[in-house]
Amino acid sequence: MKIRFGYRDVEFPGTELGQLRDSGTLLDDMSSLHERMAEDGYLYMSGLLDRETVLNAREIVLTYMQEQQALTPDTPVLEGVMPKGGKSVQMMGRSGIAHHPDVQRVLENERLFAFFERYFGENALTFHYKWLRGVGNEQYTGAHMDTVYMGLGSPNLHTVWIPFGDIPVAQGTLAMCAGSNHLESFERLRQTYGRMDVDRDGVEGWFSRDPMEITEQFGGQWLTSDFRAGDVMIFGMHTMHASTTNLTNRFRLSCDVRYQPASEPADQRWTKDGGGHSVGKTPRPIDELRAEWGV
Ligand SMILES: O=C(O)CCC(=O)C(=O)O
């Protein structure tokens, strides 16, 4: 099937964009999960969360979006149909809909804490800030590493990407560049871009608007999947990732949250009293920086 990745049409599943490796059955095998994380740079944990809990949160978020007049009138709320030229709704943050108790039940689910406590071998903490998104038609996320946004605390910080509903690849799913976390061919990129911070260094966050360019230039393998409510994607700060493009007329709902060992320092921008990204200065364009770094 043809889908869109960034602004290119690609076949999924195919050689350019393959199917993620599912680690959902390895929940009780932490050493295999650590090995896979080291090798692939991600863990796709199908069915980690309770499906009904996620679907309930989806309904809460869509009802909120309807109240904000963000959905097409007279369409089923649960479909999340966006109006032509429709507006998106700001839902990220430290308060508001992302902190509704039924949404928090997903984002700070006891299964996530239990997972990370075993994965880290100690108590886990999660950032108060929640990146809840309603991604509209033709929108996608460019290729980047999360360290540039939240790398000023623990080196063991992990992202959990949580789809709020059943999301096919054509509606915008997260895609991982397997191997970008350790392959030699990415070393220079990790040593330059991968040491930046958007606020401290005043640089653009996305490494590329064209995800396919990454595998063409550096190797690795782009992978994604159709997602079901209850699935999650877990990855570290140096795995290149992006999203496929939403080609539907329905919002793609998802939230990305962060977990780390509780004993390690937390990036203060994202804790309860943190100030988030600094505003003001225009960031240096990534193309200019890439030319300097030679990547
Ligand atoms: O949901 C998206 O489009 C982007 C998510 C992302 O980049 C992340 O989880 O780090």
The ligand as an SDF file (V2000), in Angstrom:
LIG
                    3D

 10  9  0  0  0  0  0  0  0  0999 V2000
    3.7040   12.1030   17.4370 O   0  0  0  0  0  0  0  0  0  0  0  0
    4.5010   12.6650   16.6920 C   0  0  0  0  0  0  0  0  0  0  0  0
    4.2080   13.0540   15.5570 O   0  0  0  0  0  0  0  0  0  0  0  0
    5.9080   12.9090   17.1370 C   0  0  0  0  0  0  0  0  0  0  0  0
    6.2600   12.2420   18.4230 C   0  0  0  0  0  0  0  0  0  0  0  0
    7.6960   12.3290   18.7440 C   0  0  0  0  0  0  0  0  0  0  0  0
    8.4950   12.8800   18.0290 O   0  0  0  0  0  0  0  0  0  0  0  0
    8.1540   11.7280   19.9930 C   0  0  0  0  0  0  0  0  0  0  0  0
    7.3960   10.9810   20.6070 O   0  0  0  0  0  0  0  0  0  0  0  0
    9.3130   11.9980   20.3800 O   0  0  0  0  0  0  0  0  0  0  0  0
  1  2  2  0
  2  3  1  0
  2  4  1  0
  4  5  1  0
  5  6  1  0
  6  7  2  0
  6  8  1  0
  8  9  2  0
  8 10  1  0
M  END
$$$$
